[in-house]
Amino acid sequence: MANSSYDSRFAAGANGVMSNANAPLVLVAEDEADTARLIAYHLRRRGYAAIIVRNGVAALNAVFERKPALVILDRMMPQMNGLEVCRLLKASPLRQIPVLMLTAMATTENKLEGFQVGADDYLTKPFEMRELLARVVALLRRAGQEP
């Protein structure tokens, strides 16, 4: 599963949560399966479409294939770390896609590294879901992609 572009079991509308076809798509790039599923579940409950990838290469591929409205990006993932994914995304024609880095790496230096490669926001684990969702709303509002 780690090599697939995205985990289709958690695409928009999965698990009985109805989703608007025009809902903003959020890519959840997180290698911890339970965390990824929980985030995707809460995003869908708020009216967003959500897909999950479990490694950095799949994250980059999914961005170019699906063109999400927002990327929630773990910093420590297999195959390619989140800093490199963010750096490559922000150097591409899709650089306008907001990136929220979500990671356990919580020092000021870690945060500055995230912002230096282009992250639009940085949230550390453990986190409260309502704060994550508020940041998603704010980033999408700034990008003109409200649900």
N, C-alpha and C positions, 0 to 999 in steps of 0.2 A: 504494500500500500504506500510506502514512503516514496516510491518512484512515480506514482501516478500524478497527473497534473492537479487534480483536486479530488476530494472525497465526495462523490456524488450522493452518498447517503445523507449528507447534511446540506444539500443544496436548498435553494429557496423552496419553502412549502413542505419540507420533509417533516416527519413525525407529527402530522396532523395540524401543523400550524399554518393557517392560510396566509398567503402573501400576495400583495398587489403586484401585478406583472410589471408595473412601472416603478416598483420600490428600488431605492438605491441599493446597489450590490456592494457588500462589504466582504473583503477577502480576509480571512482569519488565518494567519501563518503562524502556527503554534505546534511544536512537536509533542507537547503533553496532551494526550488525547482527551482526558477528562476536562481539562481547562478549555480546550478548543470547542468541545461539544457544548459546554456550559455557556460560553460566550456566544456561539452561534444560536443557541436556543433563545437566549435573552434578546439578541438582535432581531430574530424573527418575530418574537412576541411583541416587539416595538414597531413592527411593520417593515423591517429591512429584509432584503434577501441576503443570504450568507453562504459562503463556501469555505471549506477548510482545506488547507494544505499542511503538510507536516515537515517540510524541509525547505531550505532556501532556494534550491534550483526549481522546485515545483512552484514556489511562490512567484519567482520571476516569470516563469512560463505562464502561470495563471493570470498575472497582471497583463501580459501582452495578448493572451487569448481572450480573456473575459472583460478587460478594461473596467475594473471595479471603480466605484465612486470613492472608496476609502480602503486602505490597507492597515490592518492591525498586525503588527510585525514583532514576533519574538526576536530577541537579539541572539540567543544561543540556540541554533538549530543545526541539524546535520547537513552535510553537503555544501552549504554556503551559509555563512552567518548573516544575521539581520543587518549588520552595518554594511556589508558588501551588497546585499540586496537593495537596501535603501540608496546607497551611493550609485548603483547602476540604474535604478529606476529614476532617480533625480537627474541623471545625465542623459536620459532618453526623451523622446518626443512626448512621453506620458508623464513628464515631471510634475504636472499640475495635480496629479492624484495625491491627496493628503496621506501621510504616513503617521500612524500613531504607534510608537515603539512601546511594547509592553514586555517588561523584563524584570528579573530579580537583581540585575546589576544596578545598584542604587547609589553609587557614590556620585559626587558632583562631577568628577572626571568622566565617569561613564555617561552621565547625562549630556555633558558637553560634547563627547564623541558622537552621540546620537544626533545632536543638533548640527554638528559640523558636517555630517554626511547628508543632511537634508531632512531629517525627521521634523515633522510639523508639531508633534507633541511627544511626550515621554512620560509614561506611567509605570511605576514600579510595583512589583509583586512583593507581598500579597496586596491585593487591591479590592476595593468595594465595587461591586457590579454597577451600582447606581452612579458612581463617579466615572467609570469607564463609559457608560451609556451617555452621560452628560457631555463627556469629551467628544464622543462620536457625533452627537447632535451639533455641538459647536463647530467641529471641523467641517462637517457637511454643510452647515449653514454658511460658513465662510467661503466654501467652494461652490455655493449656489445649488446644492444637491439635497435639499431637505426632503423628507418623505412626504 
